[in-house]
Amino acid sequence: MFNPLVDSFSLLKDSEVEDKLLDLKRKYWLTQNPSVRDQIQVIMNMYAEEMHVRSAQNMQKSIDDQQSGLDNLINIS
């Protein structure tokens, strides 16, 4: 999904993505305008998806690191 108001996620650290999502949630509940809420919800979904993707990548990297560590322990001669 693309939104011209959202910067590239690759420029943000994990903590910045989380902070932005929390800020958007706060703003969502502060506004009473349904159109604005819809737009905030779309952007919140984009940030939440980015957090999910990053979490999955970190988990896969952790699994790969653990598996490669076991390969070094097994010595077949």
C-alpha positions as CSV (number, residue, x, y, z in Angstrom):
1,M,0.0,0.0,0.0
2,F,1.3,3.5,-0.8
3,N,0.5,6.7,0.9
4,P,2.4,9.9,-0.1
5,L,2.2,11.2,3.5
6,V,4.2,8.2,4.9
7,D,7.9,8.2,4.6
8,S,9.9,5.2,3.6
9,F,9.9,2.6,6.3
10,S,13.5,1.6,5.5
11,L,14.6,5.0,6.9
12,L,13.1,4.2,10.3
13,K,14.4,2.1,13.2
14,D,12.1,-0.4,14.9
15,S,11.5,1.8,17.9
16,E,10.6,4.7,15.6
17,V,8.0,2.6,13.8
18,E,6.5,1.6,17.2
19,D,6.5,5.2,18.4
20,K,4.8,6.4,15.3
21,L,2.1,3.7,15.6
22,L,1.4,4.7,19.2
23,D,1.2,8.4,18.2
24,L,-1.2,7.5,15.4
25,K,-3.4,5.5,17.9
26,R,-3.5,8.5,20.2
27,K,-4.5,10.9,17.3
28,Y,-7.1,8.4,16.1
29,W,-8.9,8.6,19.4
30,L,-8.5,12.4,19.7
31,T,-10.3,13.2,16.5
32,Q,-14.0,13.0,15.9
33,N,-14.0,13.3,12.1
34,P,-14.8,10.0,10.5
35,S,-12.9,10.8,7.3
36,V,-9.7,11.6,9.3
37,R,-10.1,8.5,11.3
38,D,-10.3,6.4,8.2
39,Q,-7.1,7.9,6.9
40,I,-5.3,7.4,10.2
41,Q,-6.5,3.8,10.3
42,V,-5.0,3.1,6.8
43,I,-1.7,4.6,7.9
44,M,-1.9,2.6,11.2
45,N,-2.4,-0.6,9.2
46,M,0.7,0.3,7.1
47,Y,2.9,0.7,10.2
48,A,1.4,-2.4,11.9
49,E,2.2,-4.4,8.8
50,E,5.7,-3.1,8.7
51,M,6.2,-4.1,12.3
52,H,4.9,-7.6,11.5
53,V,7.3,-7.9,8.6
54,R,10.2,-6.8,10.7
55,S,9.3,-9.1,13.5
56,A,9.1,-12.1,11.1
57,Q,12.5,-11.2,9.5
58,N,14.1,-11.0,12.9
59,M,12.6,-14.3,13.9
60,Q,13.8,-16.0,10.7
61,K,17.3,-14.5,11.2
62,S,17.3,-15.8,14.7
63,I,16.3,-19.3,13.6
64,D,18.9,-19.3,10.8
65,D,21.6,-18.3,13.2
66,Q,20.6,-21.1,15.6
67,Q,20.6,-23.7,12.8
68,S,24.0,-22.6,11.4
69,G,25.4,-22.8,14.9
70,L,24.5,-26.5,15.1
71,D,26.2,-27.2,11.9
72,N,29.5,-26.1,13.3
73,L,29.0,-28.5,16.3
74,I,28.5,-31.6,14.2
75,N,31.8,-33.0,12.9
76,I,31.5,-35.9,10.5
77,S,34.8,-37.4,9.5
